[in-house]
Amino acid sequence: MKIFPAIDIKDGKCVRLVKGDFKNKTEYEMSPIEQAGKYKDHGFKNLHIVDLDGALTGKTVNLDIIQDIVGKFNLKIEVGGGIRNPESIQKYIDVGVEKVILGSAAIKDKNFLKETCEKFPNKIALGLDAKDSYLSVSGWTEKSNQLTLDYLKEVNDYGVSRLIYTDINKDGMKQSPNFDETAKVAEVSNCPVIISGGVSSIDDIKKAKGLKNIEGIIVGKAIYDGDIKLEELVKEDA
């Protein structure tokens, strides 16, 4: 089970949102680079980064910060947030990012997902953000009419290397992930799944280990708020 501590970047700072709401955010004192260093010092090997400015603008706004993190710390990094064209994907790959996460752009245009999986083999992760079983897009501001499992079945053979499943109702709430829905997604998915949203305790990590086709789990707010100690968390990282 890979543990992915999370860093969400907005205006050059570490922030956490509640249910993806930009008006409901907490800013943290530590810079993204300092936070990444802290994770590295504790022995984590993977990192989940979301460029929230990118999610709003569709541009690689915080590329320089992400490049710094890749350069300073030997971490395997997955990055998401407003990645809508091959040029942005190439920029992230060029600075050493391991996986580039496509979300809204892939849901709105399946061909874009297919083409990028072919052009960047083993580099594309698919981020599926769902609310009440339906996919949401555009920074969770729009609910699509696509059922998560229907969409996944349509794109399952495109060559996605990793799937990140987030239950929006759980995100930032620290009320445990939606394990039932995640298990359904993992059962259908041709690629390994990362659990995201709502992790509140080490017990959640242990429960995730019992599910099939799960590669890892993302932990965000529970770290920042001190509910999960990094010393305990890193023991679950393998």
Secondary structure, DSSP 8 states (H G I E B T S, - for coil): -EEEEEEEEETTEEEEEETTEEEEEEE-SS-HHHHHHHHHHHT--EEEEEEHHHHHHSS-TTHHHHHHHHHHS--EEEEESS--SHHHHHHHHHTT-SEEEE-HHHHH-HHHHHHHHHHSTTTEEEEEEEETTEEEETTTTEEEEEEHHHHHHHHTTS--SEEEEEETTTTTT-S---HHHHHHHHHH-SS-EEEES---SHHHHHHHTTSTTEEEEEE-HHHHTTSS-HHHHHHT--
